[in-house]
Structures are given as C-alpha cells and as structure tokens.
Amino acid sequence: MGASLLWRRLWRHKLLYLFMLPGIVWFFLFSYVPLYGIQVAFRDFTFSGGFTGSPWAGLKYFRQFFDYYQSEALIRNTILISALKLVIGFAMPILLAILLNEVRHVKFKKTVQTLSYLPYFVSWVVVVTLMQRLLTPYGGPVNDLLVSIGLVKDPIRFLNNTSWFYQIIVGSDIWKNIGWNSIIYMAAMAGIDQQLYEAAKIDGAGRFRQIWHVTLPGIRNIAVILFILATGSLMSAGYEQLLLLNGPATAAIGSVLDVHVIGAGISQGRLSYAAAVGLFQSIIALVLILTVNRIARKVSDVSLF
C-alpha cells in the first residue's frame, strides 16, 4: 500500500522530478561514483596496479600525515582562515541583500546587483594579478594615495606581509563572492508576504524595525540552512586563493591543507598520501555538518534533515 501511494505521488509530480533529474545524474556521476576511489587512501597506489591491483597499506598514509612536522600548523591555519571567512563573510551577503531590498530606484538597484555579481565570474588568477597591481609598494595606486594624503610615511607591503595577510585573504574572498551569495537571500526576501510589512507600518514600525521583525525572521530558515552547509568548508580554506596569495614570508600562517594535498598529489606524485589527507578533510567536514545540523534542529527547529 505504501509503495503504491509513493508511486502515485511520483507520477503526479513527474514533471518536477524530471526537472530534478539532470541534477541527480550530475551528483551521482561526479559526487558518488568517485567514492570508489577512496580506497586509494588505504593502498600503495601504482598506475600499473590501479585501484584493485595496488597492495593494501592500511592507515600508513594517515600516520604519515599526522607524523609530518607541519601537520598541526596546516590544520590550524586551515581552520583559522576558514573560520574567519565563515564568521565575517557569512553575514556580508545578508547585509548586501537587505540593503538592496530597501533600494526603491530600480535602475540603481540593478546596476549595483550586476556589479556585485561580476567578481564571482572572474578567476582568482585575474583577481590576484589585479591586487598585485593595486597594492604594490612600487608605484601602486593604493600606496601612492596613502602616502600623498599623509596616512603613511613609507609605502606598505600589503602582500607577503603577515600583518596584512588575513585582511587580504578575507577581504578579497568577500569581495569576490558577496554578490553571488546574496542572490539566494534576495530570492527569500522576495517571497516574504508584503502584508507583514503593511501590518508593521500600521503598528508604527520604521524601516529598521521592519527589517528586524519582518525581513530577518523571513530569511532565518534559509540563513540557518546555508550556515550548516558552510560549516562543512571549515577544513577547506580555498586552494586557488591561498596558492596565489601565500608566499615564503607568510608560509607560517598561510600554508593550508588544500594546497598541501594538491602539492603532494600532483607535484610529488604521492597519490595515496594526498587521498588520505583529503579523506581526513572530508570526514571532519561531515562530522561538523552533522553536529551543527543537530544543534540547529534543537535550537531553531530548522535543519537539513
């Protein structure tokens, strides 16, 4: 009886499930089928032996990573940079979406939206090159401006400088992603019943009180779900950005797991070791998502499952 009811529901909403099919196929092919390769982390992988012919190594490569003298620093740097991006960067798209939602001039609103989305489609190579041109102490416009107005006496080395490293990393990440990440919040705000705003006006609420009592509660569920998903990235600080912006001068605070994994796997050919470290990252990310999801369900009754 239960199976029959399920099939009837599936058939009734067949068009909706048909729209979902490409996404399901994509996730199956690129997220679930590759799970077969997890076994590389537990084998002495060779190209001649392949996945099934390479000898088992057990936890050998996990022990190698934790015995590595920089493993603690890599984990610490990754968590710190990711946490800064999460804590600071998570609120910025919400703020931008609220500000744009309050704009009544349609042309200005669309212009700001377009300008804020564009950086998302620019590669990190271009972004870092632009930053190098702007922030260089040798004739860069930022340093020239600071010196000309008397804020600094000598040009500042913003890049490859431990004093400015976190500000540069977090600031560039927010600038690049804020517009794109704000789209989903703007969509959520568009779905808020306008009668709630009218009722708030009748009660004497100004714009700030309307935002606090109507807009923010209206997007709360979406924000909680996105925050749960974002916690899974705490073990992934961003490969391209850190690879391009980190240098010898900032290696002590800028070396992260993502760059280490790619370097070990591709540059050094240590595929089993890289797979083991990558699997460690994934396990921690899964634990974080499950933990935060459980906390969110108890605190706010909102969760992924």
Secondary structure by P-SEA (a helix, b strand, c coil): caaaaaaaaaaaaaaaaaaaaaaaaaaaacccccccccccccccccccccccccccccaaaaaaaaaccaaaaaaaaaaaaaaaaaacccaaaaaaaaaaaaccaaaaaaaaaaaaaccccccaaaaaaaaaaaccccccaaaaaaaaacccccccccccccccaaaaaaaaaaaacccccaaaaaaaaaaccaaaaaaaaaacccaaaaaaccccccaaaaaaaaaaaaaaaccccccaaaaaacccccccccccaaaaaaaacccccaaaaaaaaaaaaaaaaaaaaaaaaaaaaaccccccc
